[in-house]
Amino acid sequence: MLRRDMLPVLGVALAALGLLVGGLQAQPFDYPSAKPSTSWANTDASLTHHVTFMDGSVARAALLRLNPAGFGPSYAFGFFCTNHRAAPCTDFLLGVAVVYCNSGALMTSVVAGIPQVVWSANRAKPVGEGATAQFTASGDLVLKAADGAVVWSAGTAGWSVAGMSINSDGNLVMYDGSNKTVWQSFDHPTDALLVGQSLRQGARLTANTSAVNWSESRIYLTVADDGFSAYVDAKPPQRYYHLGFSKIAGAYAKYANGSLTVFAPPAAPLTTIQLPTVGAGTLQYMRLEYDGHLRLYEWNPAGWAPVFDVLRLFPDDCAFPTVCGAYGVCTDMQCSCPDAANFRPVDFRRPNRGCVPAAAPVSCATPRRAQRLLSLPGLAYFNDHDTSLRKLERVSEDACKKACLDDCKCMAAQFIYGADAGDGFCYLQSEVFSLETSQPEVVHYNSTMHLKVQVTRTSARF
């Protein structure tokens, strides 16, 4: 039986035990930072916090920052393989991914929580088992293949780097002894933006080539002094989306909770796209995808799902540049070839793969006498008129066709006009991506596409 004079002592002891237990419970289970002279090998043995997901994807975490809520979608830096066609997973990116974690900072949800890679160092050159990421004594972050060949480096050797951290916003940061940022992944976007991240001039989002090919495609998004724009790379680049504003040097875009805003330096808003807000305890990111769409993704209990399409095109989604592949015609989101006699599908079972000329493609090496224009009334083209190879105003259709035939770099000409077909506008194109059926009742003009093809014996008789 306890004596009365022992109760205060017991109370102090219990309080101390409570503090100890509480302190233990408050200890974080994540491991978000590292010091120079740290190395991680892309093996299960080296990175003991690894998970193979139900679809065969693999995540091996080197650094992990647990969600502030203590569980849920969190950010990890490490090796990730998610683009596999069949098991086992062999092509890994060194990057930052969103992974689902429990309260012990263990990656879980192996069915719905497939890692979402939002930044990578080596998208064009995946590495295999045994590759290493080295945070060197000189302060550089270096990725080496299993044979020791350098695949990528941050280029920060000698920059007085004191440490590296994956932050709560998903930014991978290297900092100096004063905790000042020396290098950050937010300054080097790949195909995705996270809440709080900016897209500045000189940087761009570039879509993957396909769902299973991480290399850069020809679709990209960028900010210039006069607009926030999306292009398909060509000579010259062809613009399919443009949010314009008065010319401002150094304009940049920032993705915030509920908005994507373009600012004039230092922080004066120029134009804003309203977005769905981020729900409590979850995460969002936006990704530029190989079909040209900029989609907003959000985690929910069933997994990741698109919640918003950021780029809205006029008159409809047939205006995306690769929706039906090169020379494919989009009509009510259905794909076909422009002319059965002169074009055939790349893949008859997948009409969205585009079309190819039945004869050899035309180029500047093709003699002028061997070229002709296939005229297709009622078809239109996505390219912004200001980014055409050449534009001619107040001309006849014949003058438009002649301009294309006289220019070996012209592969197609779009002629648009109102009531008078003799007084229109001509836009020459250096390359042909997806075409679309014109909607004169919506756009209030008529459009004809003239596609340059090679003269064949059959066509020469007509």
TORDOLO-104563 format. One line per field, with one value per residue (C-alpha): x, y, z. Coordinates in steps of 0.1 Angstrom, whole numbers, plus 2048, in hexadecimal, padded with zeros to 3 digits. Example, Ala and Ser with C-alpha at 12.3 -4.5 7.8 and 13.67 -1.06 7.14 Angstrom:
<sites>
X <- (87B; 889)
Y <- (7D3; 7F5)
Z <- (84E; 847)
</sites>
This chain:
<sites>
X <- (800; 80E; 816; 807; 829; 833; 816; 828; 847; 832; 81F; 840; 84C; 82C; 82D; 851; 846; 82A; 841; 858; 83C; 82E; 850; 855; 833; 83C; 85C; 85A; 85D; 866; 889; 888; 8AC; 8D0; 8F3; 90F; 922; 902; 8FB; 8DD; 8DD; 8BF; 8BB; 8A2; 8BF; 8CC; 8AB; 898; 879; 86D; 84C; 840; 81D; 801; 806; 82B; 837; 855; 85D; 87E; 87F; 8A0; 890; 86C; 858; 838; 817; 812; 7F3; 809; 7FD; 7F0; 800; 824; 843; 861; 882; 891; 88F; 86D; 862; 83E; 83F; 845; 833; 838; 848; 862; 867; 889; 889; 88D; 88C; 89E; 884; 869; 848; 828; 824; 809; 816; 808; 80E; 82F; 83C; 839; 82E; 80D; 7EE; 7FE; 7DF; 7D3; 7F3; 808; 826; 820; 842; 841; 865; 882; 8A6; 8AA; 889; 89B; 8B3; 8A4; 8BC; 8BA; 8C1; 8E2; 8E2; 8ED; 8E3; 901; 8FE; 923; 93B; 93E; 919; 90E; 8F1; 8FD; 8EA; 8FF; 8F5; 8FF; 91E; 929; 921; 914; 8F0; 8E7; 8F4; 8E6; 907; 90A; 92D; 93F; 920; 924; 907; 901; 8E3; 8C6; 8A1; 880; 868; 843; 839; 84D; 86A; 88C; 8A4; 8CA; 8D3; 8F3; 8FE; 8E7; 8C9; 8C8; 8BC; 8D8; 8C5; 8A0; 88C; 871; 889; 88C; 869; 863; 83F; 82D; 828; 820; 80C; 824; 83A; 840; 847; 860; 86D; 888; 877; 85C; 845; 84B; 834; 83F; 83F; 824; 817; 833; 84F; 85D; 872; 869; 84E; 849; 82D; 838; 82A; 83D; 83A; 846; 844; 822; 811; 80D; 80E; 80E; 820; 828; 84C; 851; 864; 856; 844; 81F; 80A; 7E9; 7E2; 7E9; 7DF; 7EB; 7F2; 804; 829; 83B; 860; 865; 841; 83D; 821; 81A; 805; 7F3; 7D7; 7B9; 7CA; 7E4; 7EF; 807; 819; 82E; 84D; 84E; 82A; 810; 7F5; 7EF; 7D6; 7C8; 7BA; 7A3; 7A9; 798; 7A6; 7BB; 7A7; 7B2; 7CB; 7D0; 7E7; 7E4; 7FC; 7F8; 808; 80D; 805; 80E; 7EC; 7F2; 7DA; 7E5; 7D2; 7CE; 7D0; 7C5; 7C7; 7A7; 7A1; 79D; 7BE; 7CA; 7B0; 7B0; 79A; 79F; 7AB; 7BE; 7C1; 7A0; 7A2; 78A; 773; 778; 792; 797; 7AE; 7C9; 7E7; 7EB; 7C8; 7C6; 7EB; 7FC; 7E4; 7C8; 7A6; 793; 76D; 759; 777; 778; 796; 799; 7B0; 7AB; 7A8; 7A8; 7B9; 7D6; 7DA; 7D9; 7D7; 7F7; 7E3; 7C1; 7B7; 7C2; 7B6; 7C4; 7E8; 7E4; 7E9; 805; 805; 7FF; 81C; 83E; 83D; 845; 865; 87B; 88D; 86D; 86D; 853; 843; 83D; 829; 805; 7EB; 7CE; 7B2; 79B; 77E; 76F; 790; 7A2; 7C3; 7CC; 7EB; 7E9; 7EA; 807; 81D; 817; 835; 827; 807; 7F7; 7DA; 7BE; 7C8; 7B6; 7B6; 7CA; 7E5; 7E5; 7EB; 806; 818; 819; 824; 840; 84E; 85E; 85B; 835; 823; 800; 7EC; 7CD; 7B7; 79B; 781; 75F; 745; 75F; 776; 78B; 794; 7A2; 7BF; 7DA; 7EF; 80C; 817; 839; 82C; 809; 7FD; 7D8; 7BE; 79A; 778; 770; 751; 748; 729; 73F; 75F; 74D; 764; 769; 789; 79A; 7BA; 7D1; 7E9; 809; 80C; 821; 813; 80C; 802; 7DE; 7DC; 7EE; 7D1; 7B9)
Y <- (800; 822; 83B; 85E; 86E; 859; 867; 886; 872; 859; 876; 885; 862; 85C; 87F; 878; 857; 868; 881; 865; 851; 870; 879; 857; 859; 87B; 86F; 870; 850; 860; 867; 887; 893; 888; 895; 894; 873; 85F; 845; 830; 812; 808; 7E6; 7D8; 7D1; 7F5; 806; 7F1; 807; 7F9; 7EE; 7DB; 7E5; 7CF; 7DC; 7D3; 7F7; 7FA; 816; 817; 835; 846; 864; 867; 884; 879; 88C; 8A7; 894; 877; 85F; 860; 86C; 876; 87F; 867; 86B; 84B; 832; 82C; 815; 81A; 819; 7F3; 7DF; 7BE; 7B2; 7B4; 7DA; 7E2; 807; 81F; 844; 857; 870; 87D; 86A; 86C; 84C; 842; 83D; 831; 842; 82F; 83E; 81D; 81D; 80B; 80A; 7F3; 7F2; 816; 828; 823; 83B; 85C; 868; 88E; 896; 881; 885; 86C; 869; 864; 84A; 832; 81E; 7FA; 7E5; 7EF; 813; 82C; 84F; 860; 87F; 886; 896; 8B3; 8B9; 8AC; 893; 87A; 85D; 840; 821; 7FF; 800; 821; 837; 859; 85D; 87F; 898; 8B7; 8C9; 8D7; 8CB; 8E7; 8FB; 8F8; 8DF; 8D4; 8BE; 8B1; 8AE; 8A4; 8BF; 8BD; 8CD; 8B2; 8C9; 8B7; 8D1; 8D4; 8EF; 8FF; 904; 921; 90C; 920; 90D; 905; 8EF; 8E3; 8CC; 8E7; 8FA; 8DC; 8D0; 8B2; 8AB; 8B4; 8D1; 8CF; 8E7; 904; 8FF; 919; 916; 931; 93D; 926; 908; 8F3; 8D5; 8BA; 89D; 879; 867; 84E; 83E; 825; 83B; 855; 867; 88A; 88E; 8AC; 8BA; 8D6; 8F2; 912; 937; 954; 97A; 97A; 95A; 938; 920; 8FC; 8F0; 8D1; 8D4; 8D9; 8F2; 90A; 8FE; 8FB; 90B; 8FA; 90E; 932; 947; 969; 989; 9AA; 9A4; 9A2; 999; 97C; 971; 94F; 937; 92A; 90C; 914; 903; 90B; 91E; 920; 944; 957; 972; 990; 993; 994; 988; 99D; 985; 988; 96C; 94F; 92C; 921; 8FD; 8E6; 8EB; 8D0; 8BC; 8B8; 89C; 896; 8A1; 8AF; 8B2; 8BC; 8A9; 8B2; 891; 883; 88B; 8B0; 8B3; 8C3; 8AF; 8B5; 895; 890; 873; 864; 844; 831; 83E; 859; 869; 886; 8A2; 8BE; 8C5; 8E6; 8EE; 8F5; 8F6; 906; 8F9; 8D7; 8BC; 8B4; 8D2; 8BF; 8BA; 894; 889; 875; 873; 882; 888; 879; 88B; 890; 892; 891; 880; 865; 860; 859; 85F; 87E; 86B; 846; 849; 85C; 852; 832; 82C; 825; 80B; 800; 7F5; 815; 832; 84C; 842; 858; 853; 852; 85C; 83F; 84B; 855; 874; 895; 8A8; 8C3; 8A8; 8A0; 8B2; 8CD; 8BC; 89D; 8B0; 8B9; 8C5; 8B0; 8C8; 8BF; 8D7; 8D7; 8CE; 8E5; 8E6; 8ED; 903; 926; 93D; 951; 932; 925; 921; 93F; 952; 965; 97C; 987; 96E; 956; 930; 92C; 944; 930; 910; 91E; 92C; 909; 8F8; 912; 90C; 8EA; 8EC; 8F0; 8CE; 8DD; 8FD; 907; 91F; 930; 948; 957; 95D; 964; 947; 95F; 974; 95E; 957; 93D; 92B; 914; 8F7; 8E7; 8C6; 8B7; 8A9; 8A3; 8B3; 8BA; 8BD; 8E2; 8EF; 90F; 914; 917; 928; 93E; 937; 91C; 908; 8F3; 8DF; 8DA; 8BD; 8B9; 896; 885; 882; 85E; 84F; 84D; 871; 87E; 873; 88A)
Z <- (800; 7F6; 812; 80E; 80E; 7EF; 7D9; 7CD; 7C4; 7B1; 7A0; 794; 788; 775; 765; 75A; 74B; 73A; 72B; 720; 710; 700; 6F3; 6E4; 6D3; 6C5; 6B6; 690; 67D; 65D; 651; 63B; 63B; 634; 638; 61E; 61A; 618; 5FE; 5F5; 5DE; 5CA; 5DB; 5F4; 60B; 60B; 60D; 626; 623; 602; 5F5; 5D7; 5CD; 5C0; 59C; 59F; 5A5; 5BD; 5D6; 5E9; 600; 609; 61A; 625; 633; 644; 63D; 659; 662; 66D; 652; 62E; 60D; 614; 601; 5FC; 5EA; 5DC; 5C0; 5AF; 593; 587; 561; 55E; 544; 556; 576; 583; 583; 575; 56B; 589; 58C; 5A8; 5B2; 5C9; 5CB; 5DF; 5F3; 60C; 62F; 650; 671; 675; 654; 642; 61E; 61B; 606; 5ED; 5D7; 5D5; 5DF; 5C1; 5C3; 5B0; 5A3; 5A3; 59C; 58F; 587; 56B; 558; 537; 545; 55F; 574; 580; 59F; 5B0; 5A4; 5BF; 5CA; 5DC; 5F1; 5EE; 607; 5F0; 5F1; 5CF; 5C9; 5B0; 5A0; 592; 57F; 58D; 577; 587; 56A; 574; 569; 579; 592; 5A2; 59B; 5BE; 5C7; 5DA; 5E1; 607; 609; 62D; 62A; 615; 61E; 60F; 61B; 624; 603; 5EF; 5E7; 5E8; 5F6; 5FB; 614; 622; 646; 64A; 63E; 61E; 5FF; 5E7; 5CF; 5CE; 5B8; 5B5; 59E; 587; 57F; 569; 560; 581; 599; 5BE; 5D3; 5DB; 5BD; 5A2; 57D; 574; 553; 546; 555; 546; 54D; 532; 52F; 52F; 50D; 519; 538; 537; 529; 540; 526; 51C; 501; 4EA; 500; 518; 52D; 534; 540; 52B; 52F; 51E; 526; 536; 519; 50E; 4EF; 4DA; 4D0; 4AA; 494; 49F; 4BE; 4BA; 4D6; 4E1; 500; 509; 527; 51E; 531; 52C; 527; 548; 54C; 564; 566; 577; 581; 5A4; 5AE; 5CF; 5E1; 5CB; 5B0; 595; 592; 57B; 58E; 584; 59A; 5B7; 5BD; 5AA; 59C; 577; 570; 583; 57B; 598; 5A3; 5BC; 5DF; 5F0; 609; 62D; 632; 60D; 5F1; 5CE; 5B1; 58D; 570; 54B; 53A; 518; 509; 510; 52E; 54E; 568; 58D; 5A2; 5C6; 5DF; 5EC; 5FF; 5DE; 5D1; 5BA; 5A2; 58A; 598; 57F; 55B; 55D; 538; 528; 502; 4E9; 4DB; 4EB; 4F4; 4CF; 4CF; 4E2; 4CB; 4CE; 4D5; 4B5; 4AD; 48E; 471; 486; 484; 4A5; 4A2; 4C2; 4D3; 4B8; 4A2; 47D; 460; 44A; 429; 423; 401; 40E; 433; 447; 46C; 47F; 493; 486; 4A9; 4B9; 4A3; 4BC; 4B2; 493; 46E; 455; 430; 418; 403; 410; 426; 416; 420; 413; 3FF; 3EC; 3CA; 3C7; 3A9; 3BF; 3D9; 3DA; 3F4; 3FF; 407; 424; 42A; 44D; 45F; 477; 48A; 4AF; 4AA; 4B6; 498; 4A7; 4A9; 485; 46E; 45A; 459; 43C; 441; 428; 40D; 3F6; 3FB; 3DC; 3E9; 40A; 3F8; 3E2; 401; 40F; 3EF; 3EB; 40E; 412; 438; 435; 43B; 43D; 439; 44C; 43A; 44E; 440; 447; 42C; 410; 408; 3F4; 413; 42F; 445; 43F; 459; 44E; 463; 464; 472; 476; 497; 49E; 489; 493; 483; 480; 492; 47F; 494; 4B3; 4A6; 48C; 46F; 454; 452; 438; 43E; 420; 428; 413; 405; 3EA; 3C7; 3BE; 39D; 3A8; 3B4; 395; 37F; 391)
</sites>
